[in-house]
Amino acid sequence: MVKSFSIHPKLAAVADLILNVIFVWLLMQVPSWLFVGVWFFFRIAIWALLLWLMYYPSELSRWKHLLSLFVFTVGSVCFLLFIEWQPAWYMFGFIFIFFTFMSFWLLPASNVSLTSFLKPHLRWRFIMSVIGLAGILEGINAAIAFQLVYVSVWVWLVAAAVLSTAVAVWWWLEYGIERNKKLLALACVWFGMMLEFLWVMQILPLGYLVSSLVLVWCWYVLWLLARFSLTKEGINWKKQMWFLGINAVLFASFLIFAVKWK
């Protein structure tokens, strides 16, 4: 009765684009941490209202879309707060504006029976979640480096490992992986592996931004292999060798030529 109309997804995308430009401009002010908290609350609240008012295909979930926006926004805010190089700040500001806009734009305007019409939106939300995870890890590394909160480093590392595992399990389930003992065992192994990775990143002479990018790069490659291992078909190693080889070359090139070691 209250909701008597629905906003078209494309119209919602345009409204989100305009609002995001305003919100990024406001974030440039950043007079205090309280301001950042208020900014974050209103940004999420407006998205929740927009998702409720707009038309949403029954095959997709509003709250999962909002969760993706939440993770992405937390990570984006961490990037924007802790990045010092101005061109990089504007780049991440553009990413924040564009990616949330596309998450609405890619929504089908009607119920669809073919999963091929839903995959672009699903993949886009996954990319948003990965970027958000990278930003949150960058924020955690910055908090450790600047000692923003006086707690043990291991508290930060365990929290980051829990988050990395939670996002991994969430997206395995999103891609149709069954909830079973194999998934639970892999989640436990994943937590231990991520904790090890995070500890190693603290030892290496890398900045907090580079550390987060390296971590999430490794996270994505391993997540993809784990996803295939959880399916009945398993990992097609012949097909994945090209993927692993290209990533190995790019990863080594990134560490050698792009990273400034301390």
N, C-alpha and C positions, 0 to 999 in steps of 0.2 A: 504494500500500500504506500509506504514512504518512498520507495524507489520506483517511480512511475516511468522513468526513461533511462536509456543507456547511451553513454558517449561512445562514438565510434573509436576503435583503437588508433586510427591515424590522427584523429583530432586529439586524443589523449597524448599521443606522441609529440605533437606540436606544442600542446600546453606544457608538457614536461620539459621540452627544449627551452621555452621561454622562462619557466620557473628556474631551471638549472642555471641559466645565464645569470639570473638575479642572485641565486644562492652562492654561486662561485664568486661573484663580485662582493657579496657580503662577507664571504670567508676571507677575502683579501684584507679586511679590516682587522679581524682577530684582536680585539682589545683585551680579552681575558679568556681563561679556560671555561668560565661560566658561559660566556658568549658562544663558545664552540658547542657546549652541551645543549644550549637552547636552540642553536642553529640545527644541530643534528636531530633533536626531537621534532622540530617543525618540518624538516625535510622528510622524515619518515612518516609523520602524521599526514602530510599532504599526499604522499604516495599511497598510503592506505585508503584515504578518501577517494583518490582518483581511481584506484583499482576497484573500489566498491561501486562507484558510479558508472564505470565504463562497461561495455559489453565484453564478456569474457567467455571463450569457447569452453564447453563443458568438459572437453578432453584434457584441459589444463587446469592448474591450481593457482588461485589468486595468492594464497598464503606462501606458496613456494616461490612465486615471483617476488613477493615482498621480502622473503628471506634472502633471496639473491641480491635484491637491492640493498638490504641491510648490510650484508657482508661486504658488498662492493663499496658502499658508502663509508663504512668504517675504514676499509683499506685506503680508499681515495683520500679521506681526511688525513690519515697518517702520512701519506705521500705529500700532501699539500702543506702539512704542518712542519715536516722535518726536512724537506728538500730546500737546499740553500741556493742552488744554481737556478737563476731566473728562467732561462729557456726551458729547463726541465719542468719547472713549476707550471708554466703555461701549457706545456705538452700534457701533463697529467690533468690540468684543469680542462683541457679540451677532451681528453679521454673520459673524464667524469661526465661531461655534458653529453657527448656523443653516444656513449655506451648505454646509458639509461634511456636515452631517446630511442635507440634502436631496439631495446628490449620491449618497448610498446609498439613500435612500427612493425616489427616482425610477427605480431600476433595476427592470426587469421581473423577475418571479419565475420566468420560464420562457423558453425560446427562442421568439422571435416572428418571423413572416415579414413583417409589415407595418412599414415604416420609421416610420410615424406613432407607434408605441409606443416607438421609440428616440429620437425627436426631442427630447422634453422633457429627457431625461438629457443629450443632446448639447448642447442650448442652455444648460442649467444649467452644464455644465462650461466652456462658452465664456464665460459671464458670470463664473464664478470666475476664469478666466484673465485676463480684462480687469481685474477688481478687483485681482488679484495684480500685474498689470503696473503699475497705478496706484500701488499701494503700493511697489513696487520703485523706480519713478521718483521717488516722494516720498522714499524713503530715499536715493537718489542725490543729489537736490537738497539734502536735509538734510546729507549728508556734505560737499557742496561748501560749503554755508553755514557749517557748524560746523568745517570743515577737520579732519574726523575722521582722514583719511588724507592725508598730504602728497604728493599726486601732482597732475599738471597737470589743470586743469579739462577740457581736451580729452580726456584719458584717460577721465574719467567720461562725457563726452558721447558719445564713440565707443562705449563699452560700452553705454550706454543705447540708442543707435541700433541697435546689433547685436541687443540683446535685443528691442527693439520690432519689428524686421524678422523675427527668428526666430519670435516669437509670431504675427505676421501670416501668415507662410508656413505655419506649422504648422496654423493654423485654416482657411486656404484649402484645404489638402490634406484636412483633416477633413471639409470640406463638398464633397468630390468633385472639386476642381479638378485637372486633369491636370498631371503634371510635364512641362513642355516649355520651349522657349526663351522663350516669352511670359511664363511665370511667373518664369523666371530674370531676364529684363529688368525686369519689374515689381519684383522683390525688390531689384535694384540701385537703381532709381529710388526705391523706398520708403526705403531706407537713407539716401540723400542728402536726401530730404524730411524724414525724422525728425531727422536731424542738424541741419538748418536750423531746424526747429521748436524743438529743444532749445536751440540757441544763442540764438534769439529769447527764449525763456522766461527765460534767464539775464540778459538785458538789461532785460526788463520789471520794474517794481517790484512783484512779486508774491511772496507767501510760498511756501515749498516745497510745502505741501499744495495750495494753489490752483493752482500751476503744474502739478503732476502731474494734477490733475483736468481742467484745461484741455487738457493734452496728450492724455490718454486720450480725452476727448470728441472731439477732432479725429481722433485715431487711429481711433476706432470708426466715425465717419461716413465717413471716407475708405476704411477697410477694407471696409465694406459696398459702397460704390460700386465698388471695385476687384474685389471678389468677383463682382459681377454682370457687370463688364466682361470677366472671364475666361471666362464661360459663352458658349455658342453664341447664346443669345438676346440677350445684351448688356444694357445698362441701359435700362429702361423709364422714360424721363424724365418722362412724364406722371404715372406712379405715384409716382416719387421726389421730384417737386417739392413735394408736400405734406410729405413727410418732411424734406426739406431746409429748407423754409420754417419748419416748427414748431421744428426744431433751431436755426435762425438766431435766431428770436425768443427762445427759451429761453436760448440762449448769450449774447445781448446783455443780456437781463434779469439773468442770473447775474453778468456782469461789472459791470453798472451798480449793481445793488441789493444783491447778496450779497457781493461781493468788497470787502475792505478794502485799498485801495491804499496802498503804503508812502509 
